[in-house]
Amino acid sequence: MVRLACSSVSFWALPASLRLSVRSASVAPVLRHSYSQDATPRNLTIAGTDYPTDTWTNVPQSILSQYGRKLHIQPDHPLSITRKLVESRFPGFRNHNTLPGVVTVDQNFDSLGFTSDHPGRSRTDTYYINKDTLLRTHTTAHEVDVFRQNSSDGWTLSADVYRRDAVDRSHYPVFHQMEGALTWDRSAFASRQACMDAIRESFDKLPKHDLVVEDPNPTFHAERNPLQDKYHSADEAEIVAAHLKRSLEDMVVAIFTAADKALIASGQSSESEKDPLKVRWVEAFFPHTSPSWEMEVWWRGDWLEVLGCGVIDQPLLIRANQLDRIGWAFGIGLERIAMLLFGIPDIRLFWSKDPRFLKQFTDAGPMKRFQPFSKHPPAPRDVAFWLPKTLKGDVVAETPASTASAPNSAGGQQTSSPRNNAVEAELAFHENDLMEIVRTIAGDSVEDVRLIDSFTHPKSNRRSLCYRIEYRSLERTLTTEEVNEMHERVCGEMVGRFGVEIR
């Protein structure tokens, strides 16, 4: 099975093995730093608002420079086209697309039930403006607020989100998530049965399709996929789940029909090569839904993970003062779908301002596949180093980037911690810090960073790590001098920040 790994969706979820252990174009704003006499940044001004800095502040200028670009609402951008395609399958929903990316710790973590020792709270994973304020790590940071507003029964929410993550062709520290929800207010009906009848009537009006659907498991299972029996009857969960699945099946028909047309129009495929589209529902665990499922789609010879979804966790609705509502939610990564739809091979391209990229796409007319306009050679460089002899604390290396992009039911992160150590325990080295150094120095001229060797000396017990950095620009060939200068700066920063000994 092919995983559409991309910073989309979501740090969308932890690996399945850990799930059971937890439960118009916008102009980038002017960003200013204020400095005290000792040259320590005193505050950050983001989109016209001043934020004081403190010891938690770790958001670099390279990330702040991308704040406010809002690619998901930029006309003729592939992410915007993808968003509109999804929105078109949910008529009558209110679409939230301009919510600010600076949120409080309470919005991003506390209101969603994140444990105090959750690794997502760590500064190795999250960009903090100060100890109380951060750049949102998932769109679910707004979910309680949107439910509390109660401005519509159905809504979608799309936004840029920010995570410290791996460097490769499918991960970027800024990416875009989209989630949607539909709820019914049981207090507006004469009885619960009347509410279920209304949901069933709505279900009967949903578009029909001829998909082959594999859904072998019961709607809920006491151990694998539990019913929220404290809040929902079995019949309620059954009809909500049926409505959810039919709605999302209709959505993927629209997405993959558009993808097929684009492939055929580009000459990369023919009508005769098409396989019948199939959908497979897989039991899953997500923090804000139960029962929950991942949707996989059989397309062009592969099973693709597309989204996560489920019946909304009732305590979340209760925290939003919507005690009587019941409904469903889903989450999807816009980059992962856009890369599929348009055949875009590198996530950095979404951020390109090169007209050779941008002019290939339009909101009007049929969808077109990306046509490569250049291919420049990679320039690999290795950085090997001994960690300092005085090393104290954990070393975190070779973290699985894919854990930041697996589907989740509402674009959120897992809320419980899979590890016992406190969130701010001292780490001697975390490779996300190396990723950040490389991104800050090389920007979009770095394509991939990966661990290629790890060695512990049998006598001294010193740890050695070696990372391969692939420098490659999407727009021109980098000179040897440019690459060497960037790489020397990376090595120097590693020595200065971590006290490593370059080998």
C-alpha positions in Angstrom: 0.0 0.0 0.0 1.3 3.5 -0.9 1.1 6.1 1.9 0.6 9.6 0.6 3.2 10.8 3.0 3.2 14.5 3.3 3.1 17.1 5.9 -0.5 17.3 5.3 -2.5 15.8 7.5 -2.0 16.2 10.0 1.4 15.3 12.6 -1.9 13.7 11.8 -1.4 10.6 14.0 1.0 8.4 15.8 1.8 4.9 14.3 -0.9 2.3 14.8 1.4 0.5 17.2 1.2 3.5 19.6 -2.5 4.3 19.2 -3.7 1.8 21.7 -1.4 3.5 24.3 -3.2 6.8 24.0 -6.7 8.2 23.5 -7.4 36.0 -2.9 -3.6 35.9 -2.5 -2.6 37.1 0.8 0.5 39.3 1.3 2.9 38.0 3.9 2.8 40.4 6.9 5.7 42.5 7.9 7.6 40.9 10.8 9.7 42.9 13.2 12.0 42.0 16.0 12.6 44.4 19.0 15.8 44.0 20.9 16.8 45.0 24.4 20.2 46.4 25.1 21.7 43.0 25.5 20.5 42.1 21.9 18.0 39.5 23.2 14.8 39.7 21.2 12.2 41.4 23.4 9.1 40.8 21.2 7.9 39.6 17.9 5.4 41.6 15.8 3.4 39.2 13.7 0.6 40.5 11.5 0.5 43.7 13.4 0.3 42.2 16.9 3.2 42.3 19.4 4.1 39.2 21.3 6.6 39.1 24.2 9.3 36.5 23.9 10.8 34.3 26.7 12.8 31.2 27.2 10.2 29.2 25.2 10.6 31.2 22.1 12.0 29.1 19.3 10.2 30.2 16.1 12.9 31.2 13.5 12.6 34.0 11.0 12.6 31.5 8.2 9.2 30.2 9.4 7.8 33.6 10.3 8.6 34.7 6.7 6.1 32.2 5.4 3.4 33.3 7.9 0.3 34.7 6.3 0.9 33.5 2.7 -2.3 31.4 2.9 -1.6 29.3 -0.1 -4.9 27.5 0.4 -6.9 30.6 -0.6 -4.5 31.9 -3.2 -6.3 32.1 -6.6 -5.2 29.4 -9.1 -2.9 27.7 -6.6 -3.1 23.9 -6.6 -3.8 23.9 -2.8 -6.7 26.3 -3.3 -8.1 24.3 -6.2 -7.9 21.2 -4.1 -9.7 22.9 -1.2 -12.5 24.1 -3.4 -12.9 20.6 -4.9 -13.5 19.2 -1.4 -15.7 22.1 -0.3 -17.9 21.6 -3.5 -19.0 18.2 -2.1 -20.5 19.8 1.1 -23.1 22.3 -0.1 -24.6 24.4 2.7 -21.5 24.0 4.9 -19.9 27.1 6.3 -16.2 27.3 5.1 -13.7 28.7 7.6 -10.5 29.6 5.7 -9.0 32.7 7.3 -8.5 31.8 11.0 -5.2 33.2 12.3 -2.3 30.9 12.8 -1.2 32.3 16.2 -3.1 30.5 18.9 -2.8 29.9 22.6 -1.5 26.8 24.3 -5.0 26.4 25.7 -6.5 26.3 22.2 -3.9 24.0 20.7 -3.4 21.6 23.6 -5.4 22.1 26.8 -8.9 22.5 25.3 -8.4 19.2 23.4 -7.4 17.2 26.4 -3.6 16.8 25.7 -1.8 15.4 28.6 0.8 17.6 30.3 3.7 15.3 29.2 2.6 15.0 25.6 5.6 15.2 23.2 3.6 17.5 20.9 4.0 20.2 23.6 7.8 19.9 23.4 9.8 22.7 21.8 11.5 20.0 19.6 8.1 19.5 17.9 6.3 22.9 18.2 7.1 26.5 17.2 6.6 28.6 20.3 6.2 32.4 20.3 6.3 32.3 24.1 5.3 29.9 26.8 1.6 30.8 26.3 1.4 31.3 22.5 2.5 29.3 19.5 1.9 28.7 15.8 -0.9 26.1 15.6 0.2 22.6 15.0 -3.2 21.4 13.7 -6.5 22.9 12.5 -8.2 21.2 15.5 -6.9 24.0 17.6 -10.0 25.9 16.4 -12.5 23.1 16.7 -13.8 23.8 20.2 -14.2 27.5 19.3 -16.0 26.7 16.0 -18.4 24.3 17.7 -19.0 26.8 20.5 -19.9 29.5 17.9 -22.6 27.2 16.6 -23.0 29.2 13.5 -23.9 26.3 11.2 -24.7 22.6 11.5 -22.0 21.7 8.9 -18.6 23.4 8.4 -15.2 22.9 6.9 -12.0 24.5 8.2 -8.8 24.9 6.2 -5.5 26.5 7.4 -1.8 26.4 7.4 -0.2 24.6 10.3 3.3 24.5 11.6 5.5 21.6 12.8 9.2 21.0 13.3 9.7 17.9 11.2 11.9 16.0 8.8 13.5 17.4 5.7 12.5 15.5 2.5 10.4 15.8 -0.6 7.1 15.2 1.2 7.6 17.1 4.4 7.7 20.9 5.1 7.5 22.8 8.3 4.4 24.7 7.1 1.6 22.6 5.5 -2.1 22.7 5.2 -4.9 20.7 6.8 -8.6 20.6 6.2 -11.3 19.2 8.4 -15.1 19.1 8.3 -17.9 18.3 10.6 -21.7 17.9 10.6 -23.8 17.8 13.7 -27.5 17.5 14.6 -29.0 19.1 17.7 -31.0 16.5 19.4 -32.8 19.1 21.6 -34.3 20.6 18.4 -36.4 17.4 17.9 -39.3 15.9 19.8 -37.2 12.8 20.6 -34.0 11.1 19.9 -35.9 8.9 17.5 -37.1 12.0 15.6 -33.5 13.2 15.4 -32.4 9.8 14.0 -35.2 9.9 11.5 -34.0 13.3 10.3 -30.4 12.0 9.9 -31.8 9.0 7.9 -33.8 11.3 5.7 -30.6 13.4 5.0 -28.7 10.2 4.3 -31.3 9.1 1.7 -30.8 12.4 -0.1 -27.0 12.0 -0.4 -25.6 11.3 -3.9 -25.5 7.7 -4.9 -22.4 6.1 -6.4 -21.3 2.8 -8.0 -18.1 2.4 -5.9 -17.0 -1.0 -4.7 -16.9 -0.5 -1.0 -15.2 -2.9 1.4 -16.5 -2.4 5.0 -16.2 -5.8 6.7 -16.3 -4.8 10.3 -19.2 -3.8 12.5 -19.8 -0.1 13.1 -18.4 -0.4 16.6 -16.5 -3.0 18.7 -16.1 -2.9 22.4 -12.3 -3.2 22.3 -11.2 -2.2 18.8 -13.6 0.7 18.0 -15.8 1.4 20.9 -19.3 3.0 21.0 -19.6 6.0 23.2 -22.3 4.3 25.1 -22.4 6.9 27.9 -23.7 9.4 25.3 -24.9 7.5 22.2 -27.2 4.7 21.5 -26.1 2.0 19.1 -28.8 3.1 16.6 -27.6 6.7 16.8 -24.0 5.7 16.1 -25.1 3.5 13.2 -26.9 6.2 11.3 -24.3 8.9 12.0 -21.6 6.5 10.7 -23.6 5.6 7.6 -24.1 9.3 6.8 -20.4 10.0 7.3 -19.2 7.2 5.1 -21.6 8.0 2.2 -20.7 11.7 2.4 -16.9 10.9 2.2 -17.4 8.3 -0.5 -19.1 11.0 -2.6 -16.1 13.3 -2.0 -13.5 10.8 -3.1 -15.5 10.0 -6.3 -15.1 13.7 -7.1 -11.4 13.8 -6.2 -10.3 10.8 -8.1 -12.6 11.4 -11.1 -10.8 14.8 -11.5 -7.4 13.0 -11.0 -8.3 10.5 -13.8 -9.3 13.2 -16.2 -6.1 15.2 -15.6 -4.0 12.1 -16.2 -5.8 11.2 -19.4 -5.7 14.8 -20.7 -1.9 15.0 -20.0 -1.3 11.8 -22.1 0.1 10.0 -19.0 -2.8 7.5 -19.0 -5.7 6.3 -21.1 -9.3 5.5 -20.3 -8.6 1.8 -20.9 -6.0 1.8 -18.1 -8.4 2.8 -15.4 -9.2 0.4 -12.6 -12.6 0.5 -11.0 -12.4 2.9 -8.0 -12.7 1.1 -4.7 -13.0 2.2 -1.1 -11.9 0.3 2.0 -12.9 1.3 5.5 -10.3 0.4 8.2 -10.9 0.6 11.9 -8.7 3.2 13.5 -8.1 5.1 16.7 -8.2 8.9 16.8 -8.3 11.2 19.8 -11.5 13.2 19.0 -13.8 10.5 17.4 -15.1 7.0 18.4 -15.8 4.8 16.5 -13.2 5.9 14.0 -12.0 4.8 10.5 -9.3 5.4 8.0 -10.5 5.6 4.4 -8.3 3.9 1.8 -8.9 4.2 -1.9 -7.8 1.7 -4.6 -6.7 3.9 -7.5 -4.4 3.1 -10.4 -3.1 -0.1 -8.9 -2.5 0.9 -5.3 -4.3 1.3 -2.0 -3.9 5.0 -0.9 -4.5 6.3 2.6 -6.7 9.3 2.1 -8.3 10.5 5.3 -9.4 9.8 8.9 -12.9 10.2 10.3 -15.4 9.1 12.9 -18.2 9.9 15.2 -17.3 13.1 17.2 -16.1 12.5 20.7 -18.9 13.8 22.9 -16.7 15.3 25.7 -15.3 17.6 23.0 -18.7 18.9 22.1 -19.5 19.2 25.8 -16.4 21.4 26.3 -17.8 23.6 23.5 -21.2 23.9 25.4 -22.9 21.7 22.7 -24.2 19.0 25.1 -27.0 17.8 22.9 -25.3 17.7 19.5 -24.2 14.5 17.8 -22.3 14.2 14.5 -19.3 13.2 12.5 -15.9 14.8 11.6 -13.1 14.1 9.1 -9.6 15.4 8.5 -7.5 15.5 5.3 -4.1 16.9 4.3 -4.3 19.2 1.3 -0.7 18.7 0.2 -1.1 14.9 0.0 -4.2 15.2 -2.1 -2.8 18.0 -4.3 0.4 16.1 -4.9 -1.8 13.2 -6.1 -4.2 15.3 -8.2 -1.6 17.3 -10.0 1.4 14.9 -10.0 3.6 17.4 -8.0 6.7 15.5 -6.9 8.2 17.8 -4.3 6.3 19.6 -1.5 8.6 22.7 -1.8 7.0 23.5 -5.1 3.9 24.6 -3.4 5.8 27.5 -1.9 7.5 28.5 -5.2 6.9 31.9 -6.6 8.3 30.9 -10.0 5.8 31.7 -12.7 6.8 28.5 -14.5 5.1 26.7 -11.7 2.2 29.0 -10.8 1.0 29.6 -14.4 0.4 25.9 -14.9 -2.7 26.0 -12.7 -6.1 27.7 -12.9 -9.4 27.7 -11.1 -11.2 27.8 -14.5 -11.4 24.9 -16.8 -10.3 21.3 -16.4 -7.5 20.3 -13.9 -4.1 19.9 -15.5 -1.1 17.8 -14.3 2.1 19.5 -13.4 4.7 19.6 -16.1 8.3 19.7 -14.9 10.1 22.8 -16.1 13.6 22.0 -14.9 15.6 19.3 -13.2 18.8 20.3 -11.4 21.4 17.9 -10.0 21.6 17.2 -6.3 24.6 18.1 -4.3 25.0 15.7 -1.4 27.1 16.5 1.6 27.7 14.4 4.8 28.0 15.8 8.3 29.5 13.2 10.7 30.1 14.2 14.4 30.8 12.9 17.8 28.3 14.0 20.5 30.1 15.7 23.4 31.7 13.6 26.1 29.8 15.5 28.7 26.5 14.3 27.1 23.6 14.3 29.5 20.0 13.5 28.5 18.4 11.5 25.7 19.5 11.5 22.0 16.6 11.4 19.6 17.7 10.4 16.0 16.0 8.8 13.0 12.5 9.9 14.0 9.8 8.6 11.6 8.7 11.5 9.5 5.6 9.7 8.4 4.1 9.9 11.9 3.4 13.5 11.1 1.3 12.8 8.1 -0.9 9.8 8.8 -4.7 10.5 8.5 -6.6 11.8 11.5 -10.3 12.4 12.0 -10.1 16.1 12.4 -6.6 17.1 11.5 -5.5 16.8 15.1 -2.7 15.2 17.0 -3.0 12.4 19.5 -3.8 13.8 22.9 -2.1 11.3 25.2 1.6 10.7 25.6 3.2 7.5 24.5 6.2 8.1 26.7 6.6 8.7 30.4 9.2 11.4 30.5 8.1 15.0 31.1 7.6 17.0 28.0 10.5 19.4 28.7 13.0 16.8 29.9 16.5 17.8 28.9 17.5 16.3 25.5 21.1 16.2 24.6 20.3 16.1 20.9 17.1 15.9 18.9 17.4 15.6 15.1 14.6 18.1 14.6 17.1 20.7 15.8 19.5 19.7 13.0 16.6 19.9 10.5 15.8 23.4 11.7 19.5 24.5 11.4 19.6 23.1 7.8 16.3 24.7 6.9 17.3 28.1 8.4 20.6 28.2 6.5 19.7 26.5 3.2 16.0 27.4 3.0 14.3 25.7 0.0 17.7 24.7 -1.4 17.7 21.6 0.7 15.8 18.5 -0.5 16.5 15.8 2.0 18.2 15.2 5.4 18.6 11.6 6.6 20.6 9.6 9.1 22.9 7.2 7.3 25.1 6.0 10.2 25.0 5.7 14.0 27.9 4.3 16.0 28.7 4.0 19.7 32.4 3.6 20.5 32.8 0.3 22.5 35.5 1.8 24.9 34.6 5.5 25.3 30.9 4.9 24.9 30.7 8.1 22.8 27.9 8.3 20.2 28.6 9.3 16.6 26.0 10.2 14.1 26.3 10.9 10.4 23.6 12.7 8.3 23.5 13.0 4.5 22.2 16.4 3.4 20.9 16.7 -0.2 21.2 20.2 -1.4 19.1 20.9 -4.6 17.3 24.0 -5.8 14.1 23.6 -7.7 14.9 26.6 -9.9 18.6 26.5 -10.8 21.8 24.5 -10.4 23.6 25.4 -7.2 27.3 26.1 -7.6 29.9 24.1 -5.6 30.9 27.2 -3.8 27.3 27.9 -2.7 26.8 24.4 -1.5 30.1 24.3 0.4 29.4 27.6 2.0 25.9 26.5 3.2 27.4 23.2 4.5 30.2 24.9 6.4 27.6 27.1 8.1 25.6 24.0 9.1 28.7 22.3 10.6 29.6 25.5 12.4 26.1 25.9 13.8 26.2 22.3 15.0 29.4 22.9 16.8 28.2 26.1 18.3 24.8 24.9 19.5 25.5 21.3 20.5 29.3 21.2 21.2 29.7 18.3 18.8 33.0 17.3 17.3 33.0 17.2 13.6 34.6 14.0 12.3 
